[in-house]
Amino acid sequence: MWIADGWKDYEVIDTSDGEKLERWGEYTLVRPDPQVIWSSDKSAQGWKKPNGHYHRSKAGGGEWEFHSLPDEWQISYKDLTFNLKPFSFKHTGLFPEQAVNWDWFSGLIKDATASGRYEGRQIKVLNLFAYTGGATVAALSAGAQVTHVDASKGMTGWAKENAASSGLADRPVRWLVDDCVKFVEREIRRGNKYDAIIMDPPSYGRGPKGEMWKIEESIYPFIELTMSILSDDPLFFLINSYTTGLQPAVLSYMLGATIGRKYGGEIEASEIGLPVTTSGLVLPCGASGRWTGKQEKA
């Protein structure tokens, strides 16, 4: 398992009975987590009166209960700063476990830039289903040029705020509100190419014009489609999944049958997780598949 253990402003304090107690900066939240099917004695401070508690409804959905929680606040990861706010269906605007992937591809971008692999030009990264831009700001900070694509205007605006809060507003980035599949199809027609692709597809969703997305049906053809917009010497490909059926082996097989077959390189896939302070456990948080291109040119 790849563990996001580099946080100072965030931690999973404890887990019990379908919920996790988290610290986001100076505030504590209790949120539901379907992976937590065990119990603890809940001795950790914060369980009794967190700053925010998302109560799931048996009928579906749920609602927040707040105690001295601001409408918005910030936390940092290394040199990145993120704006947080609780919104519908328990989210805060950030998935902290993804830090383990930010570190991975940031290292690749920095190393490739330092080696001169791309002959002095900036590495072009395409971030699809880009949400509030955690991966976008990480790639910008590492020195890449980023195209950020998400179907939600609100999430894209939030990503811009994260870039500005991280001191990256002047970096080369395109912010696009668009259906990811249609965007890639247009990029193929335009002949545009990217050195790296990041995608964090939802299990189910709709594009800006009602385009349907079901990950089990759509993801493999979409990965195949993106092969047409990779450069001749791609650096990396990252796919994340929170869908139970898409285990690490499945992600690995899909990458092997597409980018691995075309470019060679190395493929690895694993669960990603967050350490739990009280118990010493690691909370599973989905899976990631990574492809890394061949070694840099001599």
Backbone as numpy.savetxt, mean C-alpha at the origin, in Angstrom:
# Nx Ny Nz CAx CAy CAz Cx Cy Cz
7.43 -14.33 6.73 6.60 -13.13 6.73 7.48 -11.88 6.73
7.07 -10.89 5.95 7.75 -9.59 5.94 7.07 -8.70 6.97
7.84 -8.22 7.92 7.27 -7.51 9.07 7.65 -6.04 9.03
6.65 -5.19 9.16 6.86 -3.74 9.19 7.17 -3.32 10.62
8.44 -3.45 11.00 8.83 -3.21 12.39 9.68 -1.95 12.56
9.62 -1.05 11.58 10.42 0.16 11.65 9.69 1.40 12.13
8.47 1.23 12.60 7.65 2.37 13.02 8.04 2.87 14.42
7.96 4.19 14.60 8.06 4.80 15.92 6.74 5.47 16.31
6.01 5.98 15.31 4.75 6.69 15.57 3.52 5.79 15.52
3.72 4.52 15.24 2.59 3.59 15.16 2.97 2.26 15.81
2.00 1.64 16.48 2.19 0.26 16.96 0.85 -0.42 17.18
0.84 -1.71 16.99 -0.27 -2.53 17.44 0.05 -2.91 18.88
-0.70 -2.36 19.82 -0.42 -2.60 21.23 -0.89 -3.97 21.66
-2.11 -4.35 21.25 -2.68 -5.62 21.68 -3.76 -6.04 20.69
-4.11 -7.32 20.73 -5.17 -7.87 19.88 -6.01 -8.83 20.70
-7.33 -8.79 20.48 -8.21 -9.70 21.23 -9.62 -9.65 20.67
-10.25 -10.82 20.56 -11.69 -10.93 20.27 -12.12 -10.10 19.06
-11.39 -10.26 17.97 -11.79 -9.60 16.73 -11.42 -8.13 16.63
-10.58 -7.64 17.56 -10.21 -6.23 17.54 -8.72 -6.05 17.79
-8.21 -4.90 17.36 -6.82 -4.54 17.64 -6.79 -3.16 18.28
-5.91 -3.03 19.28 -5.67 -1.76 19.96 -4.39 -1.18 19.37
-4.50 0.01 18.79 -3.38 0.60 18.07 -3.03 1.98 18.64
-1.78 2.34 18.51 -1.34 3.70 18.82 -0.94 4.38 17.51
-1.61 5.46 17.21 -1.31 6.28 16.03 -0.78 7.62 16.55
0.51 7.74 16.67 1.07 8.93 17.30 0.72 8.94 18.77
0.04 9.98 19.22 -0.33 10.08 20.64 -1.76 9.61 20.90
-2.41 9.06 19.89 -3.81 8.65 20.04 -3.95 7.13 19.90
-4.90 6.57 20.64 -5.16 5.13 20.57 -6.52 4.88 19.92
-6.55 3.87 19.08 -7.78 3.47 18.40 -8.00 1.98 18.62
-9.26 1.59 18.70 -9.65 0.18 18.67 -10.45 -0.03 17.39
-9.97 -0.95 16.56 -10.65 -1.21 15.29 -10.81 -2.71 15.10
-11.86 -3.12 14.40 -12.05 -4.56 14.15 -11.01 -5.11 13.20
-10.67 -6.39 13.40 -9.75 -7.09 12.51 -10.19 -8.55 12.45
-10.63 -9.01 11.27 -11.16 -10.38 11.17 -10.13 -11.46 11.42
-8.83 -11.12 11.35 -7.79 -12.12 11.61 -7.69 -12.46 13.09
-8.16 -11.57 13.95 -7.96 -11.74 15.39 -9.07 -12.63 15.95
-8.85 -13.94 15.93 -9.87 -14.88 16.40 -9.49 -15.47 17.76
-8.49 -14.85 18.41 -8.05 -15.29 19.73 -8.43 -14.23 20.77
-8.16 -14.54 22.03 -8.47 -13.62 23.13 -7.21 -13.32 23.94
-7.17 -12.13 24.53 -6.13 -11.79 25.50 -6.82 -11.29 26.77
-6.04 -11.03 27.80 -6.65 -10.53 29.04 -6.93 -9.03 28.99
-6.58 -8.38 27.89 -6.81 -6.95 27.67 -6.28 -6.11 28.84
-5.10 -6.45 29.31 -4.49 -5.70 30.40 -3.81 -4.43 29.91
-3.58 -4.31 28.60 -2.91 -3.13 28.05 -3.75 -1.88 28.25
-3.06 -0.80 28.59 -3.78 0.47 28.72 -4.31 0.88 27.36
-5.49 1.43 27.35 -6.10 1.88 26.11 -7.36 1.14 25.75
-7.50 -0.09 26.20 -8.70 -0.86 25.86 -9.95 -0.21 26.46
-9.84 0.28 27.69 -11.04 0.75 28.39 -11.59 2.05 27.81
-10.70 2.97 27.45 -11.17 4.22 26.89 -10.20 4.73 25.84
-10.24 4.17 24.65 -9.39 4.66 23.56 -9.91 6.01 23.06
-9.09 6.68 22.29 -9.54 7.95 21.69 -10.59 7.72 20.60
-10.56 6.56 20.00 -11.56 6.23 19.00 -11.80 4.73 18.98
-13.06 4.33 18.83 -13.41 2.90 18.80 -14.43 2.70 17.69
-14.06 1.87 16.71 -15.00 1.56 15.63 -15.77 0.30 16.01
-17.08 0.46 16.19 -17.95 -0.66 16.57 -18.59 -1.24 15.32
-18.28 -2.48 15.03 -18.89 -3.14 13.88 -20.32 -3.55 14.20
-21.20 -3.37 13.23 -22.59 -3.75 13.39 -22.81 -5.16 12.87
-23.64 -5.94 13.56 -23.96 -7.28 13.09 -24.71 -7.25 11.76
-25.35 -6.13 11.48 -26.10 -5.99 10.23 -25.19 -5.54 9.08
-23.90 -5.30 9.38 -22.97 -4.81 8.37 -22.59 -3.37 8.64
-21.36 -3.01 8.26 -20.90 -1.66 8.52 -20.60 -1.45 9.99
-20.79 -0.22 10.45 -20.54 0.10 11.84 -20.45 1.59 12.02
-19.96 2.02 13.20 -19.83 3.45 13.45 -18.72 3.71 14.46
-18.20 4.92 14.42 -17.14 5.34 15.32 -17.71 5.91 16.62
-17.00 5.67 17.70 -17.23 6.33 18.98 -15.93 7.05 19.34
-16.00 8.36 19.58 -14.79 9.15 19.79 -14.69 9.68 21.22
-13.44 9.75 21.70 -13.11 10.36 22.99 -11.85 11.18 22.80
-12.00 12.48 22.67 -10.85 13.39 22.56 -9.95 13.04 21.39
-10.53 12.79 20.24 -9.76 12.53 19.03 -9.97 13.69 18.06
-8.90 14.31 17.56 -9.06 15.42 16.61 -9.62 14.92 15.28
-10.14 15.85 14.50 -10.67 15.49 13.18 -9.55 14.97 12.28
-8.37 15.56 12.41 -7.21 15.12 11.63 -5.96 15.25 12.48
-4.95 14.40 12.20 -3.65 14.51 12.85 -2.62 13.85 11.96
-1.37 13.89 12.36 -0.29 13.38 11.52 0.58 12.38 12.29
1.16 11.44 11.54 2.23 10.60 12.06 3.32 10.54 10.99
4.51 10.15 11.41 5.64 10.07 10.49 6.22 8.68 10.45
6.77 8.34 9.28 7.58 7.13 9.13 8.87 7.55 8.46
9.96 7.51 9.22 11.26 7.97 8.73 11.11 9.41 8.22
11.34 9.67 6.94 11.23 11.05 6.45 9.88 11.36 5.81
8.89 10.48 6.00 7.58 10.66 5.41 6.56 11.07 6.47
5.62 11.94 6.11 4.58 12.38 7.03 3.21 12.13 6.40
2.31 11.56 7.19 0.99 11.20 6.69 -0.10 11.87 7.50
-1.12 12.32 6.79 -2.29 12.93 7.40 -3.35 11.86 7.63
-3.85 11.79 8.85 -4.80 10.76 9.23 -6.14 11.37 9.61
-7.20 10.63 9.35 -8.52 10.98 9.85 -9.39 9.74 9.78
-10.20 9.50 10.79 -11.09 8.33 10.75 -12.23 8.59 9.78
-12.50 7.61 8.92 -13.64 7.76 8.02 -14.33 6.43 7.88
-15.33 6.39 7.03 -16.25 5.27 6.97 -15.53 3.93 6.86
-16.16 2.91 7.44 -15.64 1.54 7.44 -14.24 1.47 8.03
-14.07 2.02 9.18 -12.95 1.82 10.11 -11.59 2.36 9.69
-11.44 2.88 8.46 -10.12 3.24 7.99 -9.64 4.59 8.52
-8.31 4.79 8.44 -7.69 6.04 8.87 -6.97 6.75 7.72
-6.88 6.09 6.57 -6.17 6.66 5.44 -4.75 6.14 5.27
-4.37 5.13 6.04 -3.02 4.60 5.94 -3.01 3.13 6.34
-2.22 2.33 5.62 -2.00 0.93 5.96 -0.54 0.79 6.41
-0.29 0.83 7.72 1.10 0.87 8.22 1.94 -0.33 7.81
1.31 -1.48 7.59 2.09 -2.67 7.23 2.81 -2.49 5.89
2.33 -1.56 5.06 2.97 -1.36 3.76 4.35 -0.73 3.87
4.72 -0.27 5.06 6.06 0.31 5.23 7.15 -0.68 4.87
6.89 -1.98 5.06 7.91 -2.98 4.73 8.15 -3.02 3.22
7.13 -2.71 2.43 7.31 -2.62 0.98 7.91 -1.28 0.56
7.55 -0.19 1.26 8.16 1.11 0.96 9.68 1.01 1.11
10.13 0.38 2.20 11.56 0.24 2.42 12.22 -0.57 1.31
11.55 -1.64 0.89 12.10 -2.52 -0.14 12.30 -1.78 -1.45
11.24 -1.16 -1.97 11.40 -0.56 -3.29 12.17 0.76 -3.23
12.14 1.44 -2.08 12.95 2.66 -1.96 14.44 2.32 -2.08
14.84 1.20 -1.48 16.22 0.76 -1.60 16.60 0.45 -3.04
15.70 -0.19 -3.77 15.96 -0.49 -5.17 16.11 0.77 -6.00
15.22 1.75 -5.77 15.27 3.01 -6.51 16.58 3.74 -6.24
16.96 3.84 -4.98 18.19 4.55 -4.62 19.42 3.86 -5.19
19.45 2.54 -5.09 20.62 1.80 -5.59 20.74 1.92 -7.11
19.61 1.80 -7.81 19.65 1.89 -9.27 20.04 3.28 -9.73
19.56 4.30 -9.01 19.92 5.68 -9.35 21.41 5.91 -9.13
21.93 5.45 -7.99 23.34 5.65 -7.67 24.27 4.91 -8.64
23.81 3.78 -9.16 24.64 2.98 -10.06 24.67 3.51 -11.48
23.76 4.44 -11.79 23.68 4.94 -13.16 22.98 4.01 -14.10
22.24 3.05 -13.57 21.56 2.05 -14.40 20.65 2.70 -15.44
20.02 3.81 -15.10 19.09 4.45 -16.03 19.69 5.71 -16.65
21.02 5.74 -16.71 21.78 6.75 -17.47 21.40 8.17 -17.06
21.29 8.39 -15.78 21.07 9.73 -15.28 19.65 10.22 -15.25
18.72 9.49 -15.83 17.32 9.93 -15.79 16.62 9.38 -14.56
15.51 10.00 -14.19 14.76 9.50 -13.04 13.99 8.24 -13.39
13.90 7.35 -12.44 13.15 6.11 -12.60 11.66 6.44 -12.62
10.96 5.89 -13.58 9.53 6.16 -13.73 8.72 5.06 -13.06
7.93 5.44 -12.06 7.12 4.50 -11.29 5.64 4.78 -11.54
4.88 3.73 -11.78 3.42 3.84 -11.92 2.78 3.19 -10.70
2.00 3.97 -9.96 1.30 3.48 -8.77 -0.19 3.39 -9.08
-0.70 2.17 -9.19 -2.09 1.93 -9.57 -2.92 1.55 -8.35
-4.19 1.98 -8.33 -5.05 1.84 -7.16 -4.32 2.48 -5.97
-3.89 3.71 -6.16 -2.86 4.32 -5.32 -3.37 4.88 -4.00
-4.70 4.94 -3.81 -5.28 5.30 -2.50 -4.75 6.65 -2.03
-4.30 6.75 -0.79 -3.83 8.03 -0.25 -2.33 8.23 -0.42
-1.70 7.41 -1.22 -0.37 7.71 -1.69 0.80 7.34 -0.81
0.63 6.36 0.08 1.78 5.95 0.88 2.95 5.53 0.01
2.68 4.67 -0.97 3.75 4.22 -1.87 4.23 5.35 -2.77
3.34 6.24 -3.15 3.73 7.36 -3.99 4.75 8.26 -3.30
4.47 8.64 -2.05 5.39 9.54 -1.36 6.71 8.82 -1.05
6.66 7.51 -0.79 7.89 6.76 -0.55 8.75 6.74 -1.80
8.14 6.51 -2.96 8.89 6.48 -4.21 9.43 7.85 -4.57
8.65 8.90 -4.35 9.12 10.26 -4.59 10.31 10.58 -3.71
10.21 10.22 -2.44 11.30 10.48 -1.50 12.58 9.77 -1.90
12.43 8.59 -2.50 13.60 7.82 -2.93 14.23 8.36 -4.21
13.53 9.28 -4.88 14.10 9.91 -6.06 13.44 9.55 -7.38
12.30 8.85 -7.33 11.63 8.45 -8.57 10.66 9.53 -9.07
10.29 9.38 -10.31 9.21 10.15 -10.92 7.97 9.25 -10.88
6.83 9.75 -10.38 5.69 8.88 -10.10 4.44 9.34 -10.84
3.72 8.37 -11.38 2.37 8.59 -11.88 1.42 7.88 -10.93
0.55 8.65 -10.29 -0.34 8.16 -9.24 -1.76 8.10 -9.81
-2.35 6.90 -9.83 -3.66 6.72 -10.44 -4.62 6.08 -9.44
-5.76 6.72 -9.21 -6.80 6.17 -8.35 -8.15 6.68 -8.85
-9.18 5.87 -8.67 -10.50 6.24 -9.17 -11.21 7.27 -8.29
-10.70 7.49 -7.08 -11.36 8.40 -6.14 -10.69 9.78 -6.14
-11.46 10.80 -6.40 -10.95 12.17 -6.36 -10.54 12.54 -4.93
-11.34 12.11 -3.95 -11.03 12.42 -2.56 -9.74 11.78 -2.09
-9.52 10.51 -2.44 -8.29 9.84 -2.04 -7.06 10.46 -2.73
-7.22 10.86 -3.97 -6.11 11.49 -4.69 -5.77 12.84 -4.07
-6.78 13.60 -3.67 -6.53 14.85 -2.97 -5.79 14.63 -1.66
-6.17 13.59 -0.95 -5.51 13.22 0.30 -4.05 12.86 0.05
-3.79 12.14 -1.03 -2.41 11.78 -1.38 -1.56 13.03 -1.65
-2.14 14.02 -2.33 -1.43 15.27 -2.56 -1.05 15.93 -1.23
-1.97 15.89 -0.27 -1.69 16.46 1.05 -0.55 15.72 1.73
-0.52 14.40 1.58 0.57 13.62 2.18 1.92 13.99 1.54
1.93 14.17 0.23 3.16 14.57 -0.44 3.63 15.94 0.05
2.69 16.86 0.19 3.04 18.20 0.66 3.54 18.16 2.11
2.88 17.37 2.96 3.29 17.27 4.36 4.66 16.63 4.50
5.03 15.79 3.52 6.34 15.14 3.52 7.41 15.99 2.85
7.05 17.22 2.45 8.01 18.09 1.80 8.33 17.69 0.38
7.38 17.02 -0.30 7.63 16.47 -1.64 6.72 17.08 -2.71
6.08 18.20 -2.40 5.11 18.78 -3.33 5.75 19.20 -4.64
7.05 19.49 -4.64 7.72 19.94 -5.85 8.37 18.81 -6.63
8.21 17.56 -6.17 8.78 16.42 -6.89 7.95 16.09 -8.13
8.54 15.39 -9.12 7.82 15.10 -10.36 6.77 14.01 -10.18
5.51 14.40 -10.15 4.42 13.45 -9.95 3.20 13.90 -10.75
2.53 12.94 -11.33 1.24 13.19 -11.98 0.15 12.60 -11.11
-0.86 13.40 -10.77 -1.98 12.94 -9.96 -3.18 12.74 -10.88
-3.62 11.50 -11.06 -4.68 11.21 -12.02 -5.85 10.49 -11.36
-7.05 11.03 -11.54 -8.28 10.38 -11.09 -8.83 9.64 -12.30
-8.70 8.32 -12.27 -9.04 7.55 -13.47 -9.25 6.09 -13.10
-9.94 5.37 -13.97 -10.04 3.92 -13.87 -8.70 3.33 -14.29
-8.13 2.48 -13.45 -6.77 2.01 -13.69 -6.64 1.20 -14.98
-7.62 0.35 -15.27 -7.55 -0.46 -16.49 -7.59 0.42 -17.72
-8.53 1.37 -17.75 -8.64 2.24 -18.92 -7.42 3.13 -19.07
-6.84 3.54 -17.94 -5.63 4.35 -18.01 -4.50 3.55 -18.67
-4.30 2.31 -18.23 -3.23 1.49 -18.81 -3.48 1.26 -20.30
-4.71 1.03 -20.68 -5.03 0.84 -22.11 -4.65 2.08 -22.92
-4.91 3.26 -22.37 -4.54 4.50 -23.07 -3.02 4.67 -23.12
-2.33 4.31 -22.04 -0.87 4.41 -22.03 -0.25 3.49 -23.08
-0.85 2.33 -23.29 -0.36 1.43 -24.34 -0.48 2.11 -25.70
-1.62 2.74 -25.96 -1.82 3.42 -27.25 -0.86 4.60 -27.41
-0.55 5.28 -26.29 0.36 6.43 -26.34 1.82 6.01 -26.45
2.11 4.75 -26.13 3.48 4.28 -26.17 4.30 4.66 -24.95
3.65 5.03 -23.86 4.36 5.39 -22.64 4.86 4.15 -21.89
6.02 4.28 -21.25 6.64 3.15 -20.56 7.02 3.53 -19.14
7.08 2.50 -18.26 7.44 2.70 -16.86 8.49 1.67 -16.46
9.36 2.09 -15.55 10.42 1.20 -15.07 9.97 0.34 -13.90
8.88 0.73 -13.26 8.38 -0.02 -12.11 6.88 0.19 -11.98
6.19 -0.83 -11.50 4.75 -0.75 -11.28 4.43 -1.23 -9.88
3.58 -0.47 -9.21 3.04 -0.83 -7.90 1.54 -0.92 -8.06
0.93 -1.97 -7.56 -0.54 -2.02 -7.60 -1.08 -2.62 -6.31
-2.14 -1.99 -5.83 -2.77 -2.39 -4.57 -4.27 -2.54 -4.83
-4.66 -3.52 -5.65 -6.04 -3.60 -6.13 -7.03 -3.95 -5.04
-8.23 -3.38 -5.09 -9.28 -3.74 -4.14 -9.86 -5.11 -4.48
-10.52 -5.71 -3.51 -11.21 -6.97 -3.78 -12.39 -6.75 -4.72
-13.03 -5.61 -4.52 -14.21 -5.27 -5.33 -14.26 -3.76 -5.43
-14.64 -3.25 -6.58 -14.75 -1.80 -6.69 -15.35 -1.38 -8.01
-15.53 -0.06 -8.10 -16.05 0.56 -9.32 -15.18 1.74 -9.68
-15.00 1.95 -10.98 -14.25 3.10 -11.47 -15.10 4.35 -11.45
-14.53 5.49 -11.89 -15.27 6.76 -11.86 -16.56 6.75 -12.66
-16.62 5.89 -13.68 -17.83 5.82 -14.52 -18.57 4.50 -14.32
-18.38 3.89 -13.16 -19.11 2.67 -12.84 -18.46 1.39 -13.33
-17.19 1.46 -13.77 -16.50 0.27 -14.25 -16.39 -0.76 -13.11
-16.70 -2.02 -13.43 -16.70 -3.06 -12.41 -15.32 -3.69 -12.26
-14.97 -4.02 -11.01 -13.71 -4.71 -10.72 -13.97 -5.79 -9.69
-13.68 -7.05 -10.05 -13.69 -8.16 -9.10 -12.32 -8.81 -9.20
-11.59 -8.80 -8.11 -10.17 -9.12 -8.19 -9.90 -10.53 -8.72
-10.70 -11.52 -8.32 -10.44 -12.89 -8.78 -10.60 -13.02 -10.29
-11.47 -12.21 -10.87 -11.70 -12.27 -12.31 -10.80 -11.31 -13.09
-10.41 -10.22 -12.47 -9.79 -9.11 -13.18 -8.28 -9.02 -13.04
-7.71 -9.55 -11.95 -6.32 -9.22 -11.66 -5.33 -9.83 -12.64
-5.49 -11.10 -13.01 -4.49 -11.69 -13.90 -4.49 -11.04 -15.29
-5.66 -10.84 -15.91 -5.65 -10.15 -17.20 -5.06 -8.74 -17.09
-5.25 -8.10 -15.94 -4.72 -6.75 -15.78 -3.20 -6.76 -15.67
-2.65 -7.72 -14.91 -1.20 -7.83 -14.85 -0.63 -8.08 -16.25
-1.28 -8.96 -17.01 -0.84 -9.22 -18.39 -0.84 -7.93 -19.20
-1.89 -7.12 -19.01 -2.01 -5.86 -19.75 -0.85 -4.92 -19.44
-0.46 -4.87 -18.17 0.60 -3.93 -17.80 1.97 -4.31 -18.36
2.14 -5.53 -18.84 3.42 -5.91 -19.44 3.75 -5.03 -20.63
2.73 -4.47 -21.28 2.94 -3.66 -22.48 3.43 -2.25 -22.17
3.42 -1.85 -20.89 3.88 -0.50 -20.57 5.15 -0.52 -19.72
5.77 -1.68 -19.57 7.05 -1.75 -18.88 8.18 -1.41 -19.84
9.20 -0.76 -19.31 10.36 -0.41 -20.12 11.16 -1.66 -20.46
12.19 -1.49 -21.29 13.01 -2.63 -21.69 13.83 -3.18 -20.54
14.08 -2.35 -19.51 14.90 -2.76 -18.37 14.16 -2.41 -17.07
13.04 -3.10 -16.79 12.25 -2.74 -15.60 12.99 -3.06 -14.30
12.68 -2.27 -13.29 13.37 -2.39 -12.00 12.62 -3.29 -11.03
11.32 -3.06 -10.87 10.55 -3.89 -9.93 9.07 -3.85 -10.27
8.36 -4.82 -9.72 6.90 -4.91 -9.84 6.40 -5.38 -8.46
5.43 -4.67 -7.91 4.88 -5.00 -6.59 3.37 -5.10 -6.68
2.83 -6.20 -6.18 1.38 -6.34 -6.08 1.01 -6.72 -4.65
-0.01 -6.05 -4.12 -0.50 -6.32 -2.77 -1.89 -6.91 -2.84
-2.22 -7.74 -1.86 -3.55 -8.34 -1.81 -4.02 -8.47 -0.37
-5.27 -8.05 -0.16 -5.93 -8.25 1.12 -7.06 -9.27 0.99
-7.13 -9.91 -0.18 -8.16 -10.90 -0.45 -7.70 -12.28 0.01
-8.49 -12.93 0.83 -8.09 -14.20 1.43 -7.67 -15.24 0.40
-8.38 -15.29 -0.73 -8.09 -16.31 -1.73 -6.78 -16.13 -2.46
-6.22 -14.93 -2.43 -4.97 -14.67 -3.14 -3.80 -14.79 -2.18
-3.41 -16.01 -1.91 -2.31 -16.29 -1.01 -0.97 -15.93 -1.68
0.12 -15.86 -0.90 1.42 -15.52 -1.50 1.79 -16.38 -2.70
1.51 -17.68 -2.62 1.85 -18.54 -3.75 1.12 -18.13 -5.02
-0.14 -17.72 -4.89 -0.92 -17.28 -6.05 -0.30 -16.03 -6.66
0.09 -15.08 -5.82 0.75 -13.87 -6.32 2.04 -14.23 -7.04
2.79 -15.16 -6.47 4.04 -15.59 -7.08 3.80 -16.23 -8.44
2.79 -17.09 -8.53 2.49 -17.76 -9.79 2.08 -16.76 -10.87
1.26 -15.76 -10.49 0.83 -14.76 -11.47 2.01 -13.95 -11.97
2.91 -13.56 -11.09 4.08 -12.81 -11.52 4.99 -13.67 -12.38
5.12 -14.95 -12.03 5.96 -15.84 -12.82 5.45 -16.04 -14.23
4.12 -16.10 -14.36 3.51 -16.35 -15.67 3.45 -15.11 -16.55
3.79 -13.96 -15.99 3.70 -12.70 -16.74 5.07 -12.05 -16.84
5.42 -11.27 -15.85 6.68 -10.51 -15.92 7.90 -11.43 -15.82
7.81 -12.49 -15.02 8.93 -13.42 -14.92 9.21 -14.11 -16.23
8.17 -14.51 -16.92 8.33 -15.19 -18.22 8.94 -14.26 -19.25
8.58 -12.98 -19.19 9.03 -12.03 -20.19 10.43 -11.49 -19.91
10.74 -11.25 -18.62 11.98 -10.54 -18.28 12.97 -11.35 -17.44
12.57 -12.53 -16.96 13.43 -13.24 -16.03 13.36 -12.59 -14.66
14.51 -12.33 -14.03 14.52 -11.67 -12.73 14.16 -12.62 -11.60
13.89 -12.04 -10.43 13.60 -12.82 -9.24 12.20 -12.50 -8.71
11.51 -13.54 -8.24 10.15 -13.40 -7.71 10.12 -13.94 -6.29
9.48 -13.21 -5.41 9.24 -13.67 -4.06 7.88 -13.16 -3.60
7.26 -13.90 -2.70 5.96 -13.50 -2.18 5.84 -13.98 -0.75
5.12 -13.21 0.05 5.00 -13.56 1.45 3.82 -12.81 2.06
3.37 -13.30 3.22 2.48 -12.49 4.04 3.24 -11.27 4.53
2.51 -10.20 4.81 3.09 -9.05 5.48 2.38 -8.88 6.81
3.08 -8.31 7.79 2.48 -8.25 9.12 3.05 -7.13 9.97
2.40 -6.93 11.11 2.78 -5.91 12.09 3.03 -6.57 13.44
4.12 -6.23 14.13 4.38 -6.81 15.44 3.37 -6.31 16.47
2.99 -7.18 17.40 2.06 -6.84 18.47 2.87 -6.71 19.75
2.86 -5.53 20.35 3.75 -5.22 21.47 3.50 -6.12 22.68
2.26 -6.26 23.07 1.94 -6.95 24.32 2.25 -8.44 24.27
1.89 -9.09 23.18 1.99 -10.54 23.09 3.24 -11.05 22.39
3.88 -10.19 21.60 5.01 -10.64 20.80 4.59 -11.35 19.52
3.28 -11.45 19.26 2.79 -12.04 18.03 3.04 -11.10 16.85
2.81 -11.61 15.66 2.81 -10.77 14.46 1.43 -10.88 13.84
0.78 -9.73 13.67 -0.57 -9.71 13.11 -0.50 -9.77 11.59
-1.07 -10.83 10.95 -1.07 -10.90 9.49 -1.92 -9.78 8.89
-1.42 -9.18 7.81 -2.10 -8.03 7.20 -2.15 -8.15 5.68
-2.39 -9.34 5.17 -2.43 -9.51 3.73 -1.15 -10.13 3.20
-0.95 -9.99 1.90 0.20 -10.60 1.25 0.72 -9.69 0.15
1.98 -9.86 -0.19 2.60 -9.10 -1.27 3.40 -10.02 -2.16
3.42 -9.70 -3.45 4.28 -10.38 -4.41 5.24 -9.36 -5.00
6.51 -9.73 -5.06 7.55 -8.82 -5.54 8.32 -9.45 -6.69
8.52 -8.70 -7.73 9.43 -9.08 -8.80 10.55 -8.06 -8.86
11.79 -8.52 -8.94 12.95 -7.65 -9.06 13.67 -7.96 -10.35
14.00 -6.93 -11.10 14.66 -7.12 -12.39 16.06 -7.66 -12.25
16.65 -7.99 -13.37 18.01 -8.51 -13.39 18.96 -7.51 -12.78
20.13 -7.99 -12.38 21.11 -7.12 -11.74 21.46 -5.95 -12.66
21.79 -4.84 -12.01 22.08 -3.62 -12.76 23.21 -3.84 -13.77
23.17 -3.03 -14.78 24.16 -3.15 -15.84 25.55 -2.76 -15.34
26.55 -3.41 -15.91 27.93 -3.09 -15.53 28.33 -1.74 -16.07
